[in-house]
């Protein structure tokens, strides 16, 4: 059935297809259909001090505003990450801004953190019935200068803290000007130090310590990996998500849309993102978790991430191409690779 639906959706512009697919899932949720069709794989594990029903998660970007948490939760995900959300609503970059590269199982996007703002997301999150782990991915508004970026992250952090199971700090999207500069040693230490200090206060207020993950780019050299690992360790972050989209065009040269500006995701990212993942595993203490994302299109790909050092996996583009069957397949791949089969 998904193959027929995908064929029809792929006749439409990518962003329109995205919107229609989510609305279709919402209708399916209202009828209770998807949950019966895609039962969740039972493969429990504990990561970041949280209990996950299985190790397969939806990456941020699919549901930026938290409008479809329950509908997506029907598909068997062990965890869902919503966002990226910014303090103020913003429209993102001009359309068209999502492009399919079907022959490569890839996409390029330059969405630019389009979202309805953190207050809207919090309102949606408080209404969820999804019983899996929920991550909330936070960023800065496009017009906030980097020297004031900490203020934006703090505003989002304060707003989502009571409602998130974990919070992801997105410093790696290539579609917000200057954002990746926050991965630099000085800027990153300032940001993580501020969030760590604020978490101590909020943990006392709310009676719980919410884990923090840091999402990094695949376009890092060994020196940058070392510096990021040191900052993450120094400020007692709980996880690193490796990785976001890439500015490289390796593996898609010559394909239609390959020269579009934006971040490349999907199958061509598998090797480079996994290499960064493995390098981070070598550089980080074992008690800091790794979430592997980038290029996962099968259970075998999910297992590869686990063998490279990941504790959990996420995907987005693979889900667009493979549909809901990828969720259970990836969950089983994680389970097998962790030796729990």
Helices and strands as residue ranges (DSSP letters): H 2-9, H 14-31, H 33-37, E 45-47, E 50-52, E 56-58, H 69-73, E 79-85, E 98-101, G 102-104, E 106-109, H 118-125, E 133-138, G 146-148, H 149-160, E 166-170, G 179-183, H 185-206, E 211-216, H 222-234, E 239-242, E 263-266, G 267-269, H 270-283, E 289-293, H 299-307, E 312-315, H 317-322, H 325-337
